[in-house]
Amino acid sequence: MCLGIPGCVTRWVDRDPLMASAEIDFGGVKKRCQMACVPEATEGDYVLVHAGIALTIIDRVEAERVLATLTEIGHHETLD
């Protein structure tokens, strides 16, 4: 089973179709992730990320619910 973590697109780094990347904010921790699967994402969108690859755009409310649940169960800090 794989775990995808929601994060917010804060800025695009490279929009090249094959090597697209953006900075993603995971509750204060910012990481550069590959965005080739979601080239239509814009800054402020939430994306589901697994292994450094943004797989899909997700609803903001759902993303915030997942992040709140992770924080509640105490695992959010260990996902850095």
C-alpha positions in Angstrom: 0.0 0.0 0.0 1.2 3.5 -0.8 0.7 6.7 1.0 0.1 10.0 -0.8 0.4 13.2 1.1 -1.5 16.4 0.1 0.5 19.5 -0.3 -0.1 23.0 -1.7 1.7 24.3 -4.8 3.5 27.4 -3.7 5.5 28.1 -6.9 6.4 26.6 -10.2 10.2 26.0 -10.7 10.1 24.5 -14.2 7.2 24.1 -16.6 9.0 21.8 -19.2 6.4 19.1 -20.0 8.8 16.2 -19.2 10.7 17.7 -16.3 8.1 19.9 -14.7 8.6 20.7 -11.0 7.2 22.9 -8.4 7.7 23.8 -4.8 5.1 22.1 -2.6 4.2 23.1 1.0 3.5 20.2 3.3 2.3 22.1 6.4 5.4 24.3 6.6 7.9 21.9 5.0 8.6 22.8 1.4 9.9 20.3 -1.1 10.5 20.4 -4.8 8.3 17.8 -6.5 7.8 16.5 -10.1 4.7 17.9 -11.7 4.6 16.1 -15.1 1.3 14.3 -14.2 -0.4 17.6 -13.3 0.8 20.3 -15.6 -2.5 22.1 -15.2 -2.0 22.7 -11.5 -1.7 26.3 -10.5 -0.2 28.0 -7.4 -2.6 27.5 -4.5 -3.9 24.1 -5.8 -3.5 21.1 -3.6 -1.9 18.0 -5.1 -1.5 14.4 -3.8 2.2 13.5 -3.7 3.8 10.1 -3.5 7.6 9.6 -3.7 8.1 13.2 -4.8 5.7 13.0 -7.7 2.4 15.0 -7.7 -0.1 12.5 -9.0 -3.4 14.5 -9.1 -5.0 17.7 -8.0 -7.3 17.3 -5.0 -10.0 19.4 -3.4 -8.7 21.9 -0.8 -11.3 20.8 1.8 -10.3 17.2 1.5 -6.6 18.0 1.6 -7.1 20.0 4.8 -9.1 17.2 6.3 -6.4 14.7 5.6 -3.6 17.0 7.0 -5.7 17.6 10.1 -6.2 13.9 10.6 -2.5 13.2 10.2 -1.7 15.9 12.8 -4.3 14.5 15.1 -2.8 11.0 15.1 0.7 12.4 15.6 2.2 11.2 12.3 2.5 14.5 10.5 5.8 15.5 12.1 7.4 12.1 11.0 6.5 12.6 7.3 9.3 15.1 6.7 
